[in-house]
Protein backbone atom coordinates (compact mmCIF):
# COMPACT_ATOMS: atom_id res chain seq x y z
CA UNK A 1 0.00 0.00 0.00
CA UNK A 2 1.06 3.59 -0.49
CA UNK A 3 -0.05 7.15 0.13
CA UNK A 4 -1.46 9.81 -2.23
CA UNK A 5 1.98 10.87 -3.49
CA UNK A 6 3.40 7.32 -3.65
CA UNK A 7 6.20 8.29 -1.26
CA UNK A 8 5.57 5.62 1.39
CA UNK A 9 5.34 1.85 0.97
CA UNK A 10 3.62 -0.41 3.51
CA UNK A 11 3.67 -4.22 3.51
CA UNK A 12 1.38 -6.39 5.60
CA UNK A 13 -0.47 -9.71 5.78
CA UNK A 14 -4.24 -10.16 6.04
CA UNK A 15 -6.88 -12.82 5.58
CA UNK A 16 -9.40 -10.25 4.24
CA UNK A 17 -7.91 -7.83 1.72
CA UNK A 18 -11.02 -5.73 1.13
CA UNK A 19 -11.54 -5.24 4.87
CA UNK A 20 -7.87 -4.39 5.42
CA UNK A 21 -7.84 -1.75 2.67
CA UNK A 22 -11.08 -0.30 4.05
CA UNK A 23 -9.63 -0.10 7.57
CA UNK A 24 -6.53 1.73 6.33
CA UNK A 25 -8.45 4.03 4.00
CA UNK A 26 -10.83 5.04 6.79
CA UNK A 27 -7.91 5.36 9.27
CA UNK A 28 -9.60 3.10 11.81
CA UNK A 29 -6.32 1.75 13.23
CA UNK A 30 -3.59 3.79 14.92
CA UNK A 31 -0.10 3.30 13.58
CA UNK A 32 2.09 3.64 10.50
CA UNK A 33 -0.67 3.65 7.88
CA UNK A 34 -2.70 6.30 9.69
CA UNK A 35 0.34 8.45 10.44
CA UNK A 36 1.54 8.42 6.81
CA UNK A 37 -1.92 8.43 5.19
CA UNK A 38 -1.44 5.05 3.49
CA UNK A 39 -4.71 4.41 1.64
CA UNK A 40 -3.98 2.92 -1.81
CA UNK A 41 -3.46 -0.74 -2.57
CA UNK A 42 -0.80 -1.07 -5.28
CA UNK A 43 0.29 -4.71 -5.00
CA UNK A 44 -0.89 -7.97 -3.50
CA UNK A 45 -0.19 -11.69 -3.61
CA UNK A 46 -2.56 -14.48 -2.63
CA UNK A 47 -1.52 -17.47 -0.49
CA UNK A 48 -3.44 -20.47 0.80
CA UNK A 49 -1.06 -20.96 3.72
CA UNK A 50 -0.44 -18.21 6.30
CA UNK A 51 3.15 -19.38 6.90
CA UNK A 52 3.98 -18.86 3.23
CA UNK A 53 2.30 -15.44 3.31
CA UNK A 54 4.33 -14.35 6.34
CA UNK A 55 7.53 -15.66 4.76
CA UNK A 56 6.82 -13.68 1.59
CA UNK A 57 5.92 -10.56 3.60
CA UNK A 58 9.34 -10.72 5.28
CA UNK A 59 11.04 -11.14 1.89
CA UNK A 60 9.29 -8.07 0.53
CA UNK A 61 9.93 -6.00 3.66
CA UNK A 62 13.61 -6.94 3.46
CA UNK A 63 13.91 -5.80 -0.14
CA UNK A 64 14.92 -2.38 -1.36
CA UNK A 65 12.44 0.27 -2.44
CA UNK A 66 13.56 -0.31 -6.02
CA UNK A 67 12.70 -4.02 -5.75
CA UNK A 68 9.28 -3.19 -4.33
CA UNK A 69 8.57 -0.74 -7.16
CA UNK A 70 9.69 -3.40 -9.64
CA UNK A 71 7.14 -5.85 -8.18
CA UNK A 72 4.39 -3.24 -8.47
CA UNK A 73 5.36 -2.41 -12.05
CA UNK A 74 5.50 -6.08 -13.11
CA UNK A 75 2.06 -6.73 -11.66
CA UNK A 76 0.66 -3.83 -13.67
CA UNK A 77 2.22 -4.67 -17.06
CA UNK A 78 5.09 -2.23 -16.64
CA UNK A 79 2.96 0.63 -15.33
CA UNK A 80 2.41 1.65 -11.74
CA UNK A 81 -1.37 1.49 -11.93
CA UNK A 82 -3.06 2.05 -8.62
CA UNK A 83 -5.93 0.02 -7.25
CA UNK A 84 -8.08 2.05 -4.92
CA UNK A 85 -10.79 0.94 -2.57
CA UNK A 86 -13.89 3.04 -3.06
CA UNK A 87 -16.25 3.02 -0.14
CA UNK A 88 -19.89 2.64 -1.12
CA UNK A 89 -22.53 4.69 0.66
CA UNK A 90 -23.40 1.71 2.85
CA UNK A 91 -19.73 1.48 3.91
CA UNK A 92 -19.23 -1.81 2.05
CA UNK A 93 -15.76 -1.88 0.45
CA UNK A 94 -15.70 -2.30 -3.32
CA UNK A 95 -12.47 -2.73 -5.29
CA UNK A 96 -12.07 -0.79 -8.54
CA UNK A 97 -9.12 -0.14 -10.82
CA UNK A 98 -8.13 3.47 -11.39
GUFIGU-223788 format. One record per atom (N, C-alpha, C): atom name; z, y, x. Coordinates in steps of 0.02 Angstrom, whole numbers, plus 50000, padded with zeros to 5 digits. Each point is the difference from the previous one (the first is absolute). Last residue first. Example, Ala and Ser with C-alpha at 12.3 -4.5 7.8 and 13.67 -1.06 7.14 Angstrom:
2
<node keza="N" c3="50354" c2="49888" c1="50642"/>
<node keza="CA" c3="50003" c2="50059" c1="50042"/>
<node keza="C" c3="50037" c2="50055" c1="49961"/>
<node keza="N" c3="49996" c2="49714" c1="50015"/>
<node keza="CA" c3="50000" c2="50059" c1="49955"/>
<node keza="C" c3="50000" c2="50060" c1="50045"/>
! end
This chain:
98
<node keza="N" c3="49449" c2="50103" c1="49592"/>
<node keza="CA" c3="49982" c2="50071" c1="50002"/>
<node keza="C" c3="49936" c2="50007" c1="50039"/>
<node keza="N" c3="50119" c2="49791" c1="49846"/>
<node keza="CA" c3="49973" c2="50021" c1="50065"/>
<node keza="C" c3="49978" c2="50072" c1="49994"/>
<node keza="N" c3="50205" c2="49873" c1="49861"/>
<node keza="CA" c3="49931" c2="50023" c1="49998"/>
<node keza="C" c3="49978" c2="50019" c1="50069"/>
<node keza="N" c3="50217" c2="49873" c1="49846"/>
<node keza="CA" c3="49967" c2="50010" c1="50064"/>
<node keza="C" c3="49928" c2="50022" c1="49989"/>
<node keza="N" c3="50239" c2="50026" c1="49854"/>
<node keza="CA" c3="49932" c2="49974" c1="49996"/>
<node keza="C" c3="49965" c2="50017" c1="50065"/>
<node keza="N" c3="50269" c2="49993" c1="49876"/>
<node keza="CA" c3="49954" c2="50011" c1="50056"/>
<node keza="C" c3="49932" c2="49969" c1="49987"/>
<node keza="N" c3="50171" c2="50099" c1="49815"/>
<node keza="CA" c3="49978" c2="49935" c1="50025"/>
<node keza="C" c3="49951" c2="50013" c1="50056"/>
<node keza="N" c3="50110" c2="50168" c1="49854"/>
<node keza="CA" c3="50031" c2="49984" c1="50065"/>
<node keza="C" c3="49983" c2="49930" c1="50025"/>
<node keza="N" c3="49908" c2="50124" c1="49808"/>
<node keza="CA" c3="50057" c2="49957" c1="49983"/>
<node keza="C" c3="50036" c2="49976" c1="50062"/>
<node keza="N" c3="49805" c2="50135" c1="50019"/>
<node keza="CA" c3="50049" c2="50038" c1="49963"/>
<node keza="C" c3="50061" c2="49959" c1="49979"/>
<node keza="N" c3="49870" c2="49927" c1="50222"/>
<node keza="CA" c3="49980" c2="50012" c1="49931"/>
<node keza="C" c3="50056" c2="50036" c1="49962"/>
<node keza="N" c3="49941" c2="50002" c1="50267"/>
<node keza="CA" c3="50052" c2="49981" c1="49953"/>
<node keza="C" c3="49977" c2="50019" c1="49929"/>
<node keza="N" c3="49871" c2="49931" c1="50240"/>
<node keza="CA" c3="50006" c2="50051" c1="49949"/>
<node keza="C" c3="50049" c2="49976" c1="49948"/>
<node keza="N" c3="49945" c2="49947" c1="50266"/>
<node keza="CA" c3="50030" c2="49972" c1="49940"/>
<node keza="C" c3="50009" c2="50057" c1="49950"/>
<node keza="N" c3="49816" c2="49962" c1="50212"/>
<node keza="CA" c3="50058" c2="50036" c1="49974"/>
<node keza="C" c3="50025" c2="49966" c1="49937"/>
<node keza="N" c3="49844" c2="49961" c1="50236"/>
<node keza="CA" c3="50015" c2="49972" c1="49934"/>
<node keza="C" c3="50062" c2="50036" c1="49977"/>
<node keza="N" c3="49801" c2="50072" c1="50192"/>
<node keza="CA" c3="50068" c2="49994" c1="49975"/>
<node keza="C" c3="50002" c2="49965" c1="49932"/>
<node keza="N" c3="49837" c2="49992" c1="50224"/>
<node keza="CA" c3="49996" c2="50014" c1="49929"/>
<node keza="C" c3="50068" c2="49987" c1="49970"/>
<node keza="N" c3="49871" c2="50019" c1="50241"/>
<node keza="CA" c3="50070" c2="50003" c1="49977"/>
<node keza="C" c3="49998" c2="50025" c1="49928"/>
<node keza="N" c3="49801" c2="49858" c1="50124"/>
<node keza="CA" c3="50021" c2="50065" c1="49976"/>
<node keza="C" c3="50074" c2="49997" c1="49983"/>
<node keza="N" c3="49871" c2="49809" c1="50074"/>
<node keza="CA" c3="49990" c2="50052" c1="50049"/>
<node keza="C" c3="50020" c2="50069" c1="49979"/>
<node keza="N" c3="50028" c2="49807" c1="49855"/>
<node keza="CA" c3="49931" c2="50002" c1="50023"/>
<node keza="C" c3="49986" c2="50058" c1="50047"/>
<node keza="N" c3="50224" c2="49938" c1="49917"/>
<node keza="CA" c3="49960" c2="50045" c1="49958"/>
<node keza="C" c3="49928" c2="50009" c1="50025"/>
<node keza="N" c3="50162" c2="49867" c1="50114"/>
<node keza="CA" c3="50010" c2="49980" c1="49931"/>
<node keza="C" c3="49955" c2="50039" c1="49954"/>
<node keza="N" c3="50007" c2="50057" c1="50228"/>
<node keza="CA" c3="49966" c2="49936" c1="49990"/>
<node keza="C" c3="50005" c2="49978" c1="49928"/>
<node keza="N" c3="50119" c2="50194" c1="50065"/>
<node keza="CA" c3="49928" c2="50012" c1="50000"/>
<node keza="C" c3="49961" c2="49935" c1="49987"/>
<node keza="N" c3="50235" c2="49987" c1="50026"/>
<node keza="CA" c3="49984" c2="50036" c1="49939"/>
<node keza="C" c3="49924" c2="50009" c1="49994"/>
<node keza="N" c3="50081" c2="49907" c1="50199"/>
<node keza="CA" c3="50009" c2="49953" c1="49944"/>
<node keza="C" c3="49979" c2="50033" c1="49934"/>
<node keza="N" c3="50004" c2="50138" c1="50189"/>
<node keza="CA" c3="49944" c2="49952" c1="50005"/>
<node keza="C" c3="50004" c2="49949" c1="49942"/>
<node keza="N" c3="50178" c2="50150" c1="50031"/>
<node keza="CA" c3="49942" c2="50034" c1="49971"/>
<node keza="C" c3="49938" c2="49956" c1="50001"/>
<node keza="N" c3="50191" c2="49917" c1="50106"/>
<node keza="CA" c3="50012" c2="50004" c1="49928"/>
<node keza="C" c3="49942" c2="50035" c1="49965"/>
<node keza="N" c3="49998" c2="49991" c1="50234"/>
<node keza="CA" c3="49990" c2="49933" c1="49972"/>
<node keza="C" c3="50008" c2="50000" c1="49924"/>
<node keza="N" c3="50050" c2="50199" c1="50117"/>
<node keza="CA" c3="49928" c2="49986" c1="50002"/>
<node keza="C" c3="49984" c2="49932" c1="49970"/>
<node keza="N" c3="50225" c2="50062" c1="50030"/>
<node keza="CA" c3="49970" c2="50036" c1="49944"/>
<node keza="C" c3="49925" c2="49986" c1="49996"/>
<node keza="N" c3="50139" c2="49809" c1="50119"/>
<node keza="CA" c3="49990" c2="50072" c1="50009"/>
<node keza="C" c3="49972" c2="50031" c1="49936"/>
<node keza="N" c3="50154" c2="49775" c1="49988"/>
<node keza="CA" c3="49935" c2="50023" c1="50025"/>
<node keza="C" c3="49997" c2="50076" c1="50006"/>
<node keza="N" c3="50183" c2="49866" c1="49907"/>
<node keza="CA" c3="50000" c2="50001" c1="50073"/>
<node keza="C" c3="49936" c2="50026" c1="50031"/>
<node keza="N" c3="50027" c2="49969" c1="49763"/>
<node keza="CA" c3="50047" c2="50052" c1="50022"/>
<node keza="C" c3="50000" c2="50007" c1="50075"/>
<node keza="N" c3="49873" c2="49824" c1="49908"/>
<node keza="CA" c3="49970" c2="50065" c1="49985"/>
<node keza="C" c3="50046" c2="50057" c1="50024"/>
<node keza="N" c3="50081" c2="49781" c1="50020"/>
<node keza="CA" c3="49942" c2="50009" c1="50043"/>
<node keza="C" c3="49970" c2="50069" c1="49990"/>
<node keza="N" c3="50174" c2="49937" c1="49858"/>
<node keza="CA" c3="50025" c2="50015" c1="50067"/>
<node keza="C" c3="49943" c2="50010" c1="50049"/>
<node keza="N" c3="49946" c2="49930" c1="49782"/>
<node keza="CA" c3="50027" c2="50068" c1="49998"/>
<node keza="C" c3="50024" c2="50021" c1="50070"/>
<node keza="N" c3="49932" c2="49777" c1="49970"/>
<node keza="CA" c3="49943" c2="50046" c1="50005"/>
<node keza="C" c3="50023" c2="50073" c1="49999"/>
<node keza="N" c3="50164" c2="49834" c1="49969"/>
<node keza="CA" c3="49972" c2="49994" c1="50068"/>
<node keza="C" c3="49943" c2="50050" c1="50009"/>
<node keza="N" c3="50090" c2="49980" c1="49786"/>
<node keza="CA" c3="50046" c2="50035" c1="50044"/>
<node keza="C" c3="49975" c2="49998" c1="50072"/>
<node keza="N" c3="49880" c2="49876" c1="49842"/>
<node keza="CA" c3="49994" c2="50072" c1="49985"/>
<node keza="C" c3="50044" c2="50041" c1="50047"/>
<node keza="N" c3="50015" c2="49765" c1="50007"/>
<node keza="CA" c3="49937" c2="50023" c1="50030"/>
<node keza="C" c3="49990" c2="50075" c1="49989"/>
<node keza="N" c3="50184" c2="49901" c1="49897"/>
<node keza="CA" c3="50009" c2="49998" c1="50072"/>
<node keza="C" c3="49938" c2="50024" c1="50037"/>
<node keza="N" c3="49997" c2="49974" c1="49762"/>
<node keza="CA" c3="50035" c2="50060" c1="50022"/>
<node keza="C" c3="50010" c2="50001" c1="50076"/>
<node keza="N" c3="49797" c2="49879" c1="49863"/>
<node keza="CA" c3="50064" c2="49983" c1="50030"/>
<node keza="C" c3="50033" c2="50063" c1="50029"/>
<node keza="N" c3="49786" c2="50006" c1="49899"/>
<node keza="CA" c3="50035" c2="49956" c1="49953"/>
<node keza="C" c3="50071" c2="49987" c1="50024"/>
<node keza="N" c3="49839" c2="50225" c1="50043"/>
<node keza="CA" c3="50025" c2="49937" c1="50029"/>
<node keza="C" c3="50035" c2="49960" c1="49946"/>
<node keza="N" c3="49823" c2="50234" c1="50048"/>
<node keza="CA" c3="50036" c2="49956" c1="49954"/>
<node keza="C" c3="50019" c2="49935" c1="50036"/>
<node keza="N" c3="49950" c2="50274" c1="50073"/>
<node keza="CA" c3="49981" c2="49931" c1="50009"/>
<node keza="C" c3="50042" c2="49958" c1="49952"/>
<node keza="N" c3="49917" c2="50280" c1="50032"/>
<node keza="CA" c3="50047" c2="49948" c1="49981"/>
<node keza="C" c3="49970" c2="49931" c1="50018"/>
<node keza="N" c3="49969" c2="50298" c1="50014"/>
<node keza="CA" c3="49986" c2="49933" c1="50027"/>
<node keza="C" c3="50051" c2="49951" c1="49974"/>
<node keza="N" c3="49999" c2="50231" c1="49936"/>
<node keza="CA" c3="49936" c2="50000" c1="50036"/>
<node keza="C" c3="49981" c2="49932" c1="50028"/>
<node keza="N" c3="50166" c2="50151" c1="49811"/>
<node keza="CA" c3="49988" c2="49934" c1="50028"/>
<node keza="C" c3="49931" c2="50000" c1="50033"/>
<node keza="N" c3="50174" c2="50213" c1="49948"/>
<node keza="CA" c3="49934" c2="49970" c1="49993"/>
<node keza="C" c3="49996" c2="49932" c1="50035"/>
<node keza="N" c3="50193" c2="50159" c1="49998"/>
<node keza="CA" c3="49983" c2="49984" c1="49930"/>
<node keza="C" c3="49934" c2="49962" c1="49992"/>
<node keza="N" c3="50206" c2="50125" c1="50166"/>
<node keza="CA" c3="49952" c2="49944" c1="50006"/>
<node keza="C" c3="49986" c2="49974" c1="49930"/>
<node keza="N" c3="50146" c2="50191" c1="50102"/>
<node keza="CA" c3="49954" c2="50005" c1="49944"/>
<node keza="C" c3="49944" c2="49947" c1="50004"/>
<node keza="N" c3="50202" c2="50033" c1="50143"/>
<node keza="CA" c3="49934" c2="50019" c1="50026"/>
<node keza="C" c3="49946" c2="49999" c1="49946"/>
<node keza="N" c3="50230" c2="49948" c1="49946"/>
<node keza="CA" c3="50006" c2="50054" c1="50048"/>
<node keza="C" c3="49932" c2="50026" c1="50022"/>
<node keza="N" c3="50014" c2="49806" c1="49864"/>
<node keza="CA" c3="50016" c2="50061" c1="49962"/>
<node keza="C" c3="50001" c2="50061" c1="50046"/>
<node keza="N" c3="49966" c2="49789" c1="50098"/>
<node keza="CA" c3="49943" c2="50018" c1="49957"/>
<node keza="C" c3="50013" c2="50062" c1="49959"/>
<node keza="N" c3="50176" c2="49914" c1="50143"/>
<node keza="CA" c3="49942" c2="50023" c1="50036"/>
<node keza="C" c3="49944" c2="50024" c1="49954"/>
<node keza="N" c3="50230" c2="49988" c1="49873"/>
<node keza="CA" c3="49980" c2="49971" c1="50064"/>
<node keza="C" c3="49936" c2="50031" c1="50028"/>
<node keza="N" c3="50117" c2="49951" c1="49740"/>
<node keza="CA" c3="50014" c2="50042" c1="50058"/>
<node keza="C" c3="49974" c2="49966" c1="50062"/>
<node keza="N" c3="49899" c2="49963" c1="49750"/>
<node keza="CA" c3="50043" c2="49970" c1="50051"/>
<node keza="C" c3="50008" c2="50049" c1="50058"/>
<node keza="N" c3="49861" c2="50046" c1="49810"/>
<node keza="CA" c3="50059" c2="49972" c1="49968"/>
<node keza="C" c3="50049" c2="49969" c1="50050"/>
<node keza="N" c3="49768" c2="50128" c1="49991"/>
<node keza="CA" c3="50057" c2="50016" c1="50044"/>
<node keza="C" c3="50066" c2="49977" c1="49970"/>
<node keza="N" c3="49762" c2="49970" c1="49925"/>
<node keza="CA" c3="50047" c2="50037" c1="49959"/>
<node keza="C" c3="50064" c2="50019" c1="50037"/>
<node keza="N" c3="49831" c2="49872" c1="50108"/>
<node keza="CA" c3="49966" c2="50059" c1="49973"/>
<node keza="C" c3="50048" c2="50044" c1="49960"/>
<node keza="N" c3="50078" c2="49791" c1="50083"/>
<node keza="CA" c3="49991" c2="50049" c1="50054"/>
<node keza="C" c3="49967" c2="50064" c1="49973"/>
<node keza="N" c3="50029" c2="49823" c1="49849"/>
<node keza="CA" c3="50066" c2="50022" c1="50022"/>
<node keza="C" c3="49993" c2="50053" c1="50055"/>
<node keza="N" c3="49802" c2="49893" c1="49924"/>
<node keza="CA" c3="50028" c2="50044" c1="49949"/>
<node keza="C" c3="50067" c2="50030" c1="50023"/>
<node keza="N" c3="49902" c2="49835" c1="50133"/>
<node keza="CA" c3="49963" c2="50062" c1="50006"/>
<node keza="C" c3="50027" c2="50052" c1="49950"/>
<node keza="N" c3="50090" c2="49784" c1="49986"/>
<node keza="CA" c3="50020" c2="50032" c1="50063"/>
<node keza="C" c3="49965" c2="50067" c1="50009"/>
<node keza="N" c3="49941" c2="49862" c1="49816"/>
<node keza="CA" c3="50066" c2="50029" c1="49991"/>
<node keza="C" c3="50021" c2="50039" c1="50062"/>
<node keza="N" c3="49798" c2="49880" c1="50011"/>
<node keza="CA" c3="49994" c2="50057" c1="49953"/>
<node keza="C" c3="50068" c2="50035" c1="49991"/>
<node keza="N" c3="49995" c2="49802" c1="50134"/>
<node keza="CA" c3="49967" c2="50058" c1="50031"/>
<node keza="C" c3="49996" c2="50060" c1="49953"/>
<node keza="N" c3="50161" c2="49785" c1="50030"/>
<node keza="CA" c3="49969" c2="50033" c1="49942"/>
<node keza="C" c3="49970" c2="50066" c1="50024"/>
<node keza="N" c3="50124" c2="49859" c1="50144"/>
<node keza="CA" c3="49973" c2="49947" c1="49958"/>
<node keza="C" c3="49967" c2="50028" c1="49937"/>
<node keza="N" c3="50033" c2="50106" c1="50264"/>
<node keza="CA" c3="50023" c2="49999" c1="49931"/>
<node keza="C" c3="49972" c2="49939" c1="49964"/>
<node keza="N" c3="50029" c2="50146" c1="50259"/>
<node keza="CA" c3="49986" c2="49937" c1="49966"/>
<node keza="C" c3="50027" c2="50005" c1="49929"/>
<node keza="N" c3="49909" c2="50196" c1="50196"/>
<node keza="CA" c3="50055" c2="49965" c1="49967"/>
<node keza="C" c3="49976" c2="49936" c1="49967"/>
<node keza="N" c3="49934" c2="50244" c1="50158"/>
<node keza="CA" c3="49986" c2="49929" c1="49990"/>
<node keza="C" c3="50060" c2="49967" c1="49969"/>
<node keza="N" c3="49880" c2="50263" c1="50046"/>
<node keza="CA" c3="50059" c2="49960" c1="49982"/>
<node keza="C" c3="49978" c2="49929" c1="49987"/>
<node keza="N" c3="49912" c2="50252" c1="50121"/>
<node keza="CA" c3="49983" c2="49932" c1="49978"/>
<node keza="C" c3="50065" c2="49962" c1="49989"/>
<node keza="N" c3="49902" c2="50275" c1="50016"/>
<node keza="CA" c3="50054" c2="49952" c1="50006"/>
<node keza="C" c3="49976" c2="49932" c1="49976"/>
<node keza="N" c3="49860" c2="50192" c1="49990"/>
<node keza="CA" c3="50032" c2="50010" c1="50066"/>
<node keza="C" c3="50055" c2="49949" c1="50014"/>
<node keza="N" c3="49838" c2="50061" c1="49805"/>
<node keza="CA" c3="49988" c2="49941" c1="50041"/>
<node keza="C" c3="50030" c2="50005" c1="50070"/>
<node keza="N" c3="50019" c2="50153" c1="49802"/>
<node keza="CA" c3="49959" c2="50019" c1="50057"/>
<node keza="C" c3="49984" c2="49943" c1="50048"/>
<node keza="N" c3="50137" c2="49966" c1="49802"/>
<node keza="CA" c3="49942" c2="50038" c1="49978"/>
<node keza="C" c3="49951" c2="50016" c1="50057"/>
<node keza="N" c3="50153" c2="49791" c1="50052"/>
<node keza="CA" c3="50013" c2="50061" c1="49961"/>
<node keza="C" c3="49935" c2="50037" c1="49985"/>
<node keza="N" c3="50037" c2="49722" c1="50034"/>
<node keza="CA" c3="49998" c2="50062" c1="50037"/>
<node keza="C" c3="50016" c2="50059" c1="49954"/>
<node keza="N" c3="50008" c2="49703" c1="50036"/>
<node keza="CA" c3="50000" c2="50059" c1="49957"/>
<node keza="C" c3="50000" c2="50061" c1="50045"/>
! end
